[in-house]
Amino acid sequence: MMTEVTQSGTAPWCSGQSFSPLEAETLVRIRAGLLLVRKFQKGDALQVSSLIHRSQRVTLSKCYSKRVTKEFCKINSPKDILRKAEDRQLFVAEEKKRILGVIGIKENELKTFFVDPKHQGRGVGRNLYERFKKEALKNGHKQVFLHATFYAVPIYQKFGFTRIRRIKREINGIPFYDVLMKMKYA
């Protein structure tokens, strides 16, 4: 399958459209059936919890205290993931039966968006976000919101989100700040 994308990043199955090397690699993985974005299933809870903990330990530690990071990890046990799946629609990105990322939509809000640190920058998050966007539009949402960690703000800006304001919040009584962001769809 790798030969289906030319050196310049052209994919013949997409009418010769050009893609960046990262996009081309992701298209090959999807085309080869290696990367699948699907609805969350109850049996995914342990893998999702583990990937969130890995992601939080790596990314949150760059902008929050150890105490805040520890509290975030506490609220993402497999039981917590199953509870979250009851009040939002969750999707996972899976490759070779291994979950690489998760994203959720609750009304017009993006929730629970994490990609395994070993797979960040490879298009997994972009594919999850595209699924989120499809669901948001299908549900009639012309505008969506999210709370972003300081680490994630530039990532969301690449997707087209804009900052609204910094917000002081608490997790289990411990104060921290994040950023409220929004996206308007045409």
Backbone as CSV, one residue per row, in Angstrom:
resi,resn,N_x,N_y,N_z,CA_x,CA_y,CA_z,C_x,C_y,C_z
1,MET,0.813,-1.209,0.000,0.000,0.000,0.000,0.854,1.269,0.000
2,MET,2.013,1.222,0.613,2.833,2.419,0.706,3.167,2.994,-0.666
3,THR,3.200,2.187,-1.714,3.533,2.685,-3.041,2.410,3.512,-3.645
4,GLU,1.247,3.521,-2.999,0.130,4.271,-3.557,0.271,5.782,-3.370
5,VAL,1.189,6.216,-2.542,1.429,7.645,-2.372,2.794,7.931,-2.967
6,THR,2.839,8.864,-3.894,4.099,9.175,-4.574,5.019,9.967,-3.664
7,GLN,6.253,10.123,-4.075,7.239,10.888,-3.313,6.736,12.295,-3.013
8,SER,6.006,12.899,-3.944,5.529,14.269,-3.750,4.305,14.336,-2.855
9,GLY,3.798,13.159,-2.447,2.628,13.157,-1.573,1.323,13.110,-2.337
10,THR,1.356,12.717,-3.611,0.133,12.607,-4.388,-0.485,11.237,-4.157
11,ALA,-1.766,11.204,-3.942,-2.475,9.948,-3.711,-3.409,9.688,-4.888
12,PRO,-3.073,8.719,-5.769,-3.883,8.471,-6.960,-5.348,8.172,-6.666
13,TRP,-5.646,7.513,-5.535,-7.038,7.177,-5.238,-7.852,8.389,-4.829
14,CYS,-7.190,9.540,-4.638,-7.897,10.782,-4.291,-7.788,11.772,-5.446
15,SER,-7.943,11.302,-6.659,-7.892,12.131,-7.863,-6.600,12.918,-7.976
16,GLY,-5.494,12.332,-7.531,-4.200,12.987,-7.659,-4.007,14.176,-6.735
17,GLN,-4.877,14.360,-5.747,-4.772,15.479,-4.814,-3.465,15.388,-4.043
18,SER,-2.832,16.530,-3.764,-1.565,16.536,-3.035,-1.798,16.646,-1.535
19,PHE,-0.923,16.000,-0.772,-0.995,15.996,0.679,0.394,16.201,1.243
20,SER,0.458,16.726,2.465,1.739,16.811,3.156,2.208,15.386,3.433
21,PRO,3.497,15.191,3.709,3.963,13.833,4.015,3.202,13.199,5.174
22,LEU,2.877,13.983,6.212,2.133,13.450,7.352,0.730,13.016,6.927
23,GLU,0.058,13.885,6.150,-1.285,13.529,5.680,-1.233,12.303,4.781
24,ALA,-0.218,12.228,3.937,-0.087,11.081,3.041,0.121,9.793,3.834
25,GLU,0.965,9.860,4.866,1.201,8.679,5.714,-0.098,8.251,6.388
26,THR,-0.870,9.224,6.883,-2.132,8.913,7.542,-3.114,8.298,6.554
27,LEU,-3.175,8.853,5.338,-4.063,8.289,4.324,-3.688,6.850,4.001
28,VAL,-2.406,6.580,3.918,-1.959,5.215,3.642,-2.394,4.295,4.764
29,ARG,-2.230,4.743,6.016,-2.617,3.919,7.157,-4.116,3.654,7.151
30,ILE,-4.900,4.671,6.824,-6.348,4.501,6.779,-6.718,3.588,5.607
31,ARG,-6.130,3.861,4.456,-6.405,3.073,3.255,-6.045,1.599,3.474
32,ALA,-4.959,1.359,4.182,-4.516,-0.012,4.443,-5.335,-0.664,5.555
33,GLY,-6.254,0.083,6.117,-7.082,-0.467,7.178,-6.369,-0.541,8.511
34,LEU,-5.285,0.215,8.651,-4.522,0.159,9.890,-5.080,1.108,10.939
35,LEU,-5.549,2.284,10.536,-6.094,3.258,11.478,-7.602,3.321,11.285
36,LEU,-8.314,3.055,12.353,-9.766,3.030,12.310,-10.291,3.948,13.404
37,VAL,-11.187,4.851,13.060,-11.872,5.670,14.062,-13.277,5.093,14.170
38,ARG,-13.609,4.651,15.374,-14.890,3.974,15.596,-15.488,4.405,16.929
39,LYS,-16.753,4.022,17.138,-17.414,4.316,18.406,-16.766,3.526,19.536
40,PHE,-16.684,4.158,20.674,-16.185,3.535,21.901,-17.082,2.359,22.281
41,GLN,-16.464,1.300,22.780,-17.193,0.146,23.303,-16.773,-0.060,24.755
42,LYS,-17.639,-0.638,25.558,-17.346,-0.818,26.983,-16.013,-1.525,27.218
43,GLY,-15.671,-2.470,26.371,-14.418,-3.199,26.508,-13.182,-2.351,26.267
44,ASP,-13.358,-1.103,25.792,-12.239,-0.190,25.523,-11.798,0.593,26.762
45,ALA,-12.576,0.531,27.832,-12.361,1.422,28.977,-10.953,1.326,29.567
46,LEU,-10.417,0.139,29.717,-9.085,-0.015,30.306,-8.008,0.596,29.409
47,GLN,-8.065,0.311,28.112,-7.076,0.887,27.189,-7.185,2.410,27.135
48,VAL,-8.417,2.925,27.106,-8.617,4.374,27.052,-8.086,5.023,28.325
49,SER,-8.394,4.450,29.469,-7.901,4.987,30.737,-6.371,5.010,30.752
50,SER,-5.750,3.928,30.322,-4.282,3.855,30.298,-3.672,4.892,29.365
51,LEU,-4.268,5.065,28.189,-3.713,6.044,27.256,-3.902,7.471,27.771
52,ILE,-5.022,7.745,28.439,-5.228,9.073,29.020,-4.181,9.321,30.110
53,HIS,-3.941,8.343,30.952,-2.929,8.513,32.005,-1.553,8.767,31.410
54,ARG,-1.161,8.005,30.368,0.139,8.240,29.718,0.202,9.647,29.150
55,SER,-0.854,10.039,28.468,-0.890,11.364,27.847,-0.832,12.471,28.898
56,GLN,-1.598,12.320,29.958,-1.615,13.344,30.994,-0.265,13.469,31.692
57,ARG,0.373,12.350,31.977,1.677,12.410,32.643,2.707,13.136,31.778
58,VAL,2.627,12.954,30.468,3.588,13.598,29.563,3.223,15.057,29.304
59,THR,1.964,15.308,28.928,1.601,16.663,28.495,1.262,17.610,29.648
60,LEU,0.512,17.138,30.638,0.129,18.035,31.729,1.326,18.449,32.576
61,SER,2.299,17.559,32.687,3.475,17.883,33.503,4.259,19.062,32.931
62,LYS,3.994,19.400,31.674,4.692,20.533,31.041,4.096,21.882,31.451
63,CYS,2.870,21.868,31.986,2.248,23.151,32.306,1.473,23.171,33.632
64,TYR,1.408,22.043,34.330,0.703,21.998,35.609,1.556,21.298,36.658
65,SER,1.218,21.524,37.912,1.952,20.898,39.012,1.714,19.389,39.025
66,LYS,2.582,18.671,39.741,2.422,17.222,39.889,1.091,16.910,40.564
67,ARG,0.710,17.752,41.489,-0.541,17.551,42.239,-1.759,17.623,41.312
68,VAL,-1.785,18.624,40.432,-2.898,18.761,39.487,-2.890,17.582,38.512
69,THR,-1.721,17.224,38.008,-1.608,16.092,37.078,-2.122,14.819,37.725
70,LYS,-1.742,14.594,38.980,-2.181,13.394,39.715,-3.708,13.369,39.843
71,GLU,-4.308,14.519,40.133,-5.765,14.591,40.279,-6.463,14.305,38.952
72,PHE,-5.914,14.819,37.850,-6.509,14.532,36.546,-6.468,13.036,36.261
73,CYS,-5.357,12.398,36.599,-5.252,10.951,36.381,-6.276,10.188,37.222
74,LYS,-6.528,10.673,38.434,-7.487,10.007,39.321,-8.895,9.965,38.730
75,ILE,-9.259,10.980,37.957,-10.635,11.059,37.450,-10.797,10.391,36.085
76,ASN,-9.811,9.586,35.693,-9.903,8.892,34.410,-9.623,7.398,34.537
77,SER,-10.141,6.801,35.611,-10.034,5.351,35.793,-10.951,4.678,34.768
78,PRO,-10.817,3.377,34.564,-11.753,2.692,33.659,-13.225,2.906,34.050
79,LYS,-13.526,2.912,35.358,-14.912,3.173,35.799,-15.353,4.581,35.404
80,ASP,-14.433,5.562,35.559,-14.760,6.939,35.170,-15.017,7.038,33.673
81,ILE,-14.231,6.321,32.886,-14.408,6.338,31.425,-15.778,5.768,31.066
82,LEU,-16.176,4.693,31.717,-17.503,4.120,31.458,-18.608,5.092,31.844
83,ARG,-18.423,5.816,32.952,-19.413,6.838,33.351,-19.467,7.960,32.314
84,LYS,-18.301,8.390,31.855,-18.270,9.455,30.844,-18.964,9.013,29.557
85,ALA,-18.811,7.737,29.213,-19.424,7.216,27.987,-20.947,7.247,28.056
86,GLU,-21.498,7.375,29.252,-22.953,7.452,29.406,-23.497,8.847,29.096
87,ASP,-22.676,9.895,29.280,-23.181,11.255,29.070,-22.573,11.960,27.861
88,ARG,-21.776,11.241,27.090,-21.201,11.804,25.865,-20.933,10.678,24.884
89,GLN,-20.792,11.049,23.663,-20.448,10.081,22.627,-18.932,10.045,22.512
90,LEU,-18.334,8.873,22.685,-16.888,8.720,22.603,-16.509,7.949,21.347
91,PHE,-15.376,8.335,20.759,-14.817,7.641,19.604,-13.355,7.349,19.893
92,VAL,-12.873,6.230,19.378,-11.476,5.873,19.558,-10.814,5.694,18.197
93,ALA,-9.515,5.980,18.160,-8.697,5.676,16.984,-7.939,4.410,17.337
94,GLU,-8.058,3.424,16.477,-7.492,2.108,16.768,-6.612,1.678,15.597
95,GLU,-5.480,1.100,15.933,-4.590,0.529,14.926,-4.122,-0.825,15.440
96,LYS,-4.366,-1.857,14.661,-3.987,-3.221,15.050,-4.501,-3.571,16.451
97,LYS,-5.768,-3.216,16.710,-6.465,-3.507,17.977,-5.890,-2.755,19.177
98,ARG,-5.043,-1.763,18.941,-4.505,-0.939,20.013,-5.103,0.461,19.892
99,ILE,-5.661,0.963,20.969,-6.276,2.295,20.950,-5.184,3.350,21.083
100,LEU,-5.148,4.259,20.101,-4.126,5.303,20.043,-4.662,6.669,20.460
101,GLY,-5.990,6.817,20.476,-6.560,8.105,20.837,-8.038,7.995,21.124
102,VAL,-8.567,9.033,21.759,-9.986,9.076,22.104,-10.467,10.520,22.001
103,ILE,-11.726,10.674,21.632,-12.350,12.000,21.587,-13.822,11.834,21.945
104,GLY,-14.392,12.876,22.555,-15.791,12.817,22.939,-16.535,14.076,22.559
105,ILE,-17.831,13.915,22.360,-18.713,15.055,22.097,-19.883,14.971,23.064
106,LYS,-20.123,16.085,23.743,-21.262,16.204,24.652,-21.976,17.488,24.266
107,GLU,-23.142,17.334,23.660,-23.885,18.464,23.106,-22.972,19.197,22.130
108,ASN,-22.640,20.465,22.384,-21.767,21.191,21.450,-20.383,21.425,22.062
109,GLU,-19.928,20.470,22.845,-18.629,20.614,23.509,-17.722,19.426,23.202
110,LEU,-16.490,19.728,22.850,-15.473,18.691,22.665,-14.971,18.306,24.044
111,LYS,-14.961,17.016,24.317,-14.553,16.510,25.628,-13.605,15.326,25.435
112,THR,-12.806,15.059,26.434,-12.016,13.825,26.502,-11.217,13.577,25.222
113,PHE,-10.338,14.506,24.864,-9.535,14.378,23.641,-8.083,14.110,24.028
114,PHE,-7.626,12.891,23.751,-6.256,12.491,24.079,-5.704,11.594,22.987
115,VAL,-4.409,11.752,22.716,-3.693,10.866,21.804,-2.475,10.342,22.551
116,ASP,-2.224,9.058,22.403,-1.056,8.442,23.031,0.188,9.241,22.641
117,PRO,1.016,9.636,23.616,2.201,10.450,23.310,3.114,9.851,22.240
118,LYS,3.186,8.543,22.154,4.036,7.905,21.140,3.483,8.076,19.728
119,HIS,2.228,8.466,19.616,1.587,8.581,18.303,1.147,10.006,17.986
120,GLN,1.541,10.959,18.809,1.193,12.352,18.535,1.995,12.847,17.338
121,GLY,1.384,13.717,16.559,2.044,14.268,15.382,1.975,13.359,14.171
122,ARG,1.150,12.320,14.221,1.050,11.364,13.112,-0.337,11.349,12.466
123,GLY,-1.173,12.309,12.810,-2.492,12.389,12.190,-3.607,11.690,12.951
124,VAL,-3.286,11.054,14.064,-4.324,10.359,14.842,-5.318,11.382,15.383
125,GLY,-4.816,12.449,15.997,-5.690,13.490,16.538,-6.513,14.166,15.462
126,ARG,-5.908,14.410,14.305,-6.632,15.038,13.189,-7.812,14.153,12.774
127,ASN,-7.593,12.846,12.678,-8.669,11.935,12.291,-9.763,11.886,13.352
128,LEU,-9.381,11.885,14.611,-10.380,11.927,15.679,-11.169,13.235,15.623
129,TYR,-10.452,14.354,15.428,-11.138,15.643,15.358,-12.111,15.682,14.178
130,GLU,-11.730,15.133,13.045,-12.625,15.118,11.880,-13.894,14.332,12.196
131,ARG,-13.775,13.255,12.955,-14.965,12.490,13.359,-15.834,13.324,14.301
132,PHE,-15.179,14.028,15.244,-15.911,14.919,16.143,-16.687,15.960,15.333
133,LYS,-16.013,16.591,14.395,-16.632,17.642,13.578,-17.824,17.090,12.804
134,LYS,-17.669,15.918,12.227,-18.764,15.279,11.494,-19.971,15.071,12.403
135,GLU,-19.725,14.591,13.610,-20.824,14.358,14.561,-21.460,15.676,14.999
136,ALA,-20.627,16.684,15.256,-21.165,17.989,15.676,-22.077,18.568,14.602
137,LEU,-21.629,18.524,13.357,-22.441,19.051,12.258,-23.703,18.217,12.059
138,LYS,-23.574,16.900,12.172,-24.733,16.007,12.038,-25.784,16.331,13.106
139,ASN,-25.316,16.740,14.290,-26.221,17.093,15.386,-26.687,18.540,15.334
140,GLY,-26.324,19.263,14.269,-26.802,20.626,14.068,-26.033,21.708,14.804
141,HIS,-24.845,21.400,15.308,-24.057,22.393,16.036,-23.220,23.231,15.064
142,LYS,-23.488,24.514,15.028,-22.742,25.433,14.169,-21.556,26.042,14.910
143,GLN,-21.547,25.865,16.226,-20.474,26.396,17.064,-20.200,25.382,18.167
144,VAL,-18.912,25.115,18.417,-18.539,24.170,19.470,-17.514,24.812,20.395
145,PHE,-17.456,24.299,21.614,-16.574,24.836,22.645,-15.718,23.727,23.238
146,LEU,-14.659,24.127,23.936,-13.834,23.185,24.674,-13.034,23.932,25.718
147,HIS,-12.574,23.192,26.708,-11.633,23.695,27.707,-10.291,23.062,27.378
148,ALA,-9.304,23.874,27.096,-7.982,23.383,26.688,-6.951,23.613,27.775
149,THR,-6.077,22.636,27.948,-4.905,22.862,28.792,-3.992,23.821,28.036
150,PHE,-3.082,24.447,28.746,-2.157,25.373,28.084,-1.336,24.642,27.027
151,TYR,-1.010,23.391,27.283,-0.255,22.583,26.322,-1.033,22.407,25.014
152,ALA,-2.349,22.233,25.116,-3.164,21.904,23.945,-3.636,23.108,23.143
153,VAL,-3.537,24.312,23.685,-4.036,25.492,22.979,-3.496,25.587,21.543
154,PRO,-2.182,25.491,21.309,-1.692,25.594,19.926,-2.211,24.475,19.014
155,ILE,-2.459,23.318,19.573,-3.000,22.202,18.782,-4.402,22.556,18.312
156,TYR,-5.221,23.035,19.232,-6.588,23.407,18.865,-6.601,24.596,17.904
157,GLN,-5.673,25.511,18.052,-5.597,26.631,17.118,-5.303,26.143,15.699
158,LYS,-4.503,25.095,15.567,-4.240,24.522,14.236,-5.520,23.973,13.617
159,PHE,-6.445,23.485,14.449,-7.728,22.989,13.953,-8.669,24.144,13.610
160,GLY,-8.339,25.365,14.053,-9.170,26.528,13.765,-9.913,27.097,14.965
161,PHE,-9.699,26.558,16.153,-10.346,27.091,17.356,-9.711,28.423,17.734
162,THR,-10.506,29.294,18.347,-9.997,30.577,18.834,-10.187,30.646,20.347
163,ARG,-9.281,31.379,20.975,-9.347,31.556,22.428,-10.476,32.514,22.786
164,ILE,-11.195,32.183,23.847,-12.193,33.106,24.381,-11.599,33.782,25.611
165,ARG,-11.191,32.965,26.587,-10.573,33.525,27.795,-9.943,32.419,28.635
166,ARG,-9.082,32.835,29.525,-8.494,31.922,30.503,-9.494,31.768,31.647
167,ILE,-9.617,30.547,32.169,-10.611,30.273,33.206,-9.940,29.581,34.389
168,LYS,-10.294,30.044,35.593,-9.839,29.375,36.803,-10.862,28.301,37.144
169,ARG,-10.359,27.073,37.327,-11.229,25.940,37.651,-10.631,25.177,38.819
170,GLU,-11.325,24.150,39.257,-10.826,23.291,40.339,-10.997,21.839,39.958
171,ILE,-10.074,21.031,40.441,-10.199,19.582,40.315,-9.977,19.011,41.710
172,ASN,-11.027,18.423,42.255,-10.974,17.881,43.623,-10.440,18.912,44.624
173,GLY,-10.908,20.157,44.482,-10.532,21.226,45.405,-9.200,21.913,45.109
174,ILE,-8.494,21.482,44.075,-7.198,22.081,43.728,-7.399,23.024,42.541
175,PRO,-7.073,24.305,42.714,-7.275,25.263,41.615,-6.237,25.086,40.501
176,PHE,-6.689,25.358,39.276,-5.811,25.377,38.107,-6.483,26.254,37.052
177,TYR,-5.747,26.598,36.016,-6.279,27.412,34.925,-6.265,26.612,33.632
178,ASP,-7.258,26.871,32.795,-7.238,26.382,31.429,-7.821,27.467,30.533
179,VAL,-8.040,27.153,29.278,-8.481,28.153,28.304,-9.776,27.682,27.647
180,LEU,-10.787,28.536,27.676,-12.035,28.268,26.973,-11.826,28.674,25.515
181,MET,-12.182,27.771,24.599,-11.993,28.031,23.168,-13.281,27.702,22.423
182,LYS,-13.405,28.240,21.212,-14.581,27.967,20.395,-14.198,27.830,18.930
183,MET,-15.117,27.195,18.198,-14.978,27.027,16.752,-16.340,27.236,16.145
184,LYS,-16.402,28.047,15.099,-17.654,28.231,14.356,-17.527,27.500,13.032
185,TYR,-18.532,26.678,12.728,-18.559,25.970,11.447,-19.445,26.735,10.498
186,ALA,-19.079,26.759,9.243,-19.850,27.496,8.214,-21.147,26.796,7.907
